[in-house]
Amino acid sequence: PKEIARERLSQQADIALASFKAGVCVSANLSIGQFDSHANNDADQMRLIPELLAGIQYVARRSEELKIRDRLVLIVQSEMGRTPNYNNGNGKDHWSIGSIMFLGRGIKGNRVIGATDEKQFHVPLDPQTLATNPKGIRVRPEHVHSALRDLAGISEHAFSRRFPLGVADNERLRGLWG
């Protein structure tokens, strides 16, 4: 870019987007960190969320300017969730339940898939209908990666076969993208 972005996420995005545009990169992890708020959760999160949202907006705008937005899938997630309750330091500790947001071509928006109960425990999901079902599955990373391979049209590629994800056909997330 002609000007260097000031924000951390935008600076990383510029490098990743230039690499995508040049065809030398197919994925990138961008991070601002510091969301691991074991103390003072609300103040820390409220300080970081605007920066995160500005970074997402920057990626969308800049990828449009570079004419590559229709080739990108933007995945926003954390490596873990946060406990439903506060600890003694007004923080939240690690939790195995989290959320993911997907943006990109071929992904139907304005939907929530999956649920938690009143104690923020996972409610099983029927992989065929994507509705909650007590006899369903616990969605794991390999389910999401398998669906992403489907979206990218590489499920049957030699590299995909070389690195199988081990998702049984009856556990494949049907219609995840809309």
C-alpha positions, -999 to +999 in steps of 0.1 A: +000+000+000+010+036-005+005+044+031+012+022+061-018+014+082-017+025+119-036-004+135-020-037+142-045-059+124-046-036+094-008-038+091-009-076+091-038-075+067-018-055+042+009-081+041-016-110+038-037-093+011-007-084-009+005-120-007-030-132-018-031-108-047+004-119-058-007-156-056+020-166-032-003-173-002-036-191+003-041-185+041-030-162+069-036-159+106-039-123+118-040-115+155-041-086+179-039-109+210-046-097+245-082-112+246-070-137+273-087-117+301-084-137+333-088-104+351-108-072+343-126-090+315-152-064+305-128-034+304-102-054+284-127-068+260-144-034+254-110-018+246-101-046+221-134-052+203-134-019+184-099-026+172-109-061+160-140-048+142-120-020+126-096-046+114-123-068+099-138-037+081-103-029+068-098-064+054-132-062+036-125-027+022-089-033+012-096-067-004-124-050-024-099-023-036-075-051-046-103-069-064-098-101-045-127-100-020-147-125-040-119-150-035-115-146+002-132-163+032-127-144+063-129-164+095-131-146+128-126-168+159-105-173+190-086-204+199-109-208+229-141-195+245-145-178+278-163-191+309-199-180+314-191-167+349-166-143+362-137-154+384-125-136+416-106-111+395-136-101+374-120-121+346-131-151+326-111-182+322-107-207+293-138-225+281-141-252+254-172-235+238-166-207+214-180-190+183-168-185+147-179-160+122-175-166+085-177-140+057-172-145+020-186-155-013-209-184-011-216-180+026-252-171+034-253-145+062-276-135+090-277-170+105-267-186+138-259-223+136-254-242+169-264-234+204-255-237+241-277-245+270-284-222+300-251-231+315-232-224+282-226-261+275-227-273+239-260-286+225-254-313+199-261-305+163-276-326+135-250-324+107-276-330+080-300-303+091-278-281+112-305-280+138-299-288+175-305-324+182-297-344+214-285-373+193-263-350+171-226-343+171-202-320+189-188-298+161-150-301+161-123-283+140-122-312+115-159-307+107-153-270+100-122-277+080-140-304+059-168-279+051-142-253+042-126-278+018-160-283+002-165-245-001-131-241-018-139-271-041-108-290-030-123-319-011-112-344-038-078-327-045-047-349-041-035-329-011-069-332+006-067-370+001-031-370+013-042-352+045-075-367+055-096-351+083-113-383+094-148-369+092-173-397+086-198-390+057-227-389+082-209-362+102-202-338+073-219-305+079-244-303+051-255-268+040-232-250+064-226-222+038-263-217+029 
